[in-house]
């Protein structure tokens, strides 16, 4: 029942200033995700302050994962 706009808002807020771009690239409704459920696929592009700063990007992704679980009850697939 969560609109994709709300999902994207939570992702933007959680990802922090390194998130340079976010877009929805797929939506799936069907038996694989269950009745009344929807699966959204998002593409996130980060621009870290320093080249090779994978740890900062991973930290931001973990914050995004935790936020969508906590605030929206989302399941990460």
C-alpha positions as CSV (number, residue, x, y, z in Angstrom):
1,X,0.0,0.0,0.0
2,X,3.1,2.3,0.0
3,X,3.2,4.6,-3.0
4,X,6.5,4.5,-4.9
5,X,6.9,8.2,-4.2
6,X,7.0,7.6,-0.5
7,X,9.6,4.8,-1.0
8,X,11.8,7.2,-3.0
9,X,11.5,9.9,-0.5
10,X,12.7,7.6,2.3
11,X,15.6,6.4,0.1
12,X,16.6,10.0,-0.7
13,X,16.5,11.0,3.0
14,X,18.4,8.0,4.2
15,X,21.1,8.0,1.5
16,X,22.5,11.4,2.4
17,X,24.4,13.9,0.3
18,X,26.3,11.3,-1.7
19,X,23.2,10.2,-3.6
20,X,23.4,11.8,-7.0
21,X,20.6,10.1,-8.8
22,X,17.6,7.8,-8.0
23,X,15.1,6.3,-10.4
24,X,12.6,3.6,-10.6
25,X,13.4,1.1,-13.4
26,X,11.0,-1.7,-12.8
27,X,7.7,-2.6,-11.1
28,X,6.4,-6.1,-10.7
29,X,3.1,-7.4,-9.4
30,X,2.5,-11.1,-9.5
31,X,2.5,-14.5,-7.8
32,X,6.3,-14.4,-7.0
33,X,5.8,-11.4,-4.7
34,X,2.4,-12.4,-3.3
35,X,-1.1,-11.2,-3.6
36,X,-1.6,-7.5,-3.0
37,X,2.2,-6.9,-3.0
38,X,4.4,-5.0,-5.4
39,X,8.1,-5.2,-6.0
40,X,9.9,-2.0,-7.0
41,X,13.4,-1.9,-8.4
42,X,15.4,1.3,-7.9
43,X,18.7,2.4,-9.3
44,X,20.9,4.5,-7.0
45,X,24.0,6.4,-8.2
46,X,26.3,7.7,-5.5
47,X,29.0,10.4,-5.9
48,X,31.4,10.0,-3.0
49,X,33.7,12.8,-2.0
50,X,36.8,10.7,-2.7
51,X,37.3,8.3,-5.5
52,X,37.4,4.7,-4.2
53,X,35.4,5.4,-1.1
54,X,33.4,2.2,-1.2
55,X,33.0,2.1,2.6
56,X,31.1,5.3,2.6
57,X,28.8,4.1,-0.2
58,X,28.2,0.8,1.6
59,X,27.4,2.7,4.8
60,X,24.9,4.8,3.0
61,X,23.3,1.7,1.4
62,X,23.0,0.0,4.8
63,X,21.3,3.1,6.1
64,X,18.9,3.0,3.1
65,X,18.1,-0.7,3.7
66,X,17.4,-0.1,7.4
67,X,15.3,3.0,6.8
68,X,13.0,1.3,4.2
69,X,12.6,-1.7,6.5
70,X,11.9,0.5,9.6
71,X,9.7,3.2,8.1
72,X,7.9,1.3,5.4
73,X,8.1,-2.3,6.5
74,X,9.7,-3.1,3.2
75,X,11.4,-6.4,2.4
76,X,14.7,-6.1,0.6
77,X,15.0,-8.7,-2.1
